[in-house]
Amino acid sequence: MKETIKISAEESLCLYEWKQLKPRFGDKCSQYFDQRKQAKMQWVQDSSQSNIDNLNNVRREASRYLKNKRRNI
């Protein structure tokens, strides 16, 4: 009974299976995420100018890499 209801609902509502998406992030991306997280934690603990500069540099590198990665997918 349950299967017949499910089948008739799929036919009448035109439900389809979802496509499987490609994995977006790899090992290299996770390294950038970890570096960015670690730089942020250092900045939170000590907000010196060197930590601010380090955080900005890590963010910039990560953004560039991820932007280029999205363009190539």
Buried (B, 14 or more C-beta within 10 A) or exposed (E): EEEEEEEEEEEEEEEEEEEEEEEEEEEEBEEBEEBBEEBBEBBEEEEEEEBBEBBEEBBEEBEEBBEEBEEEE
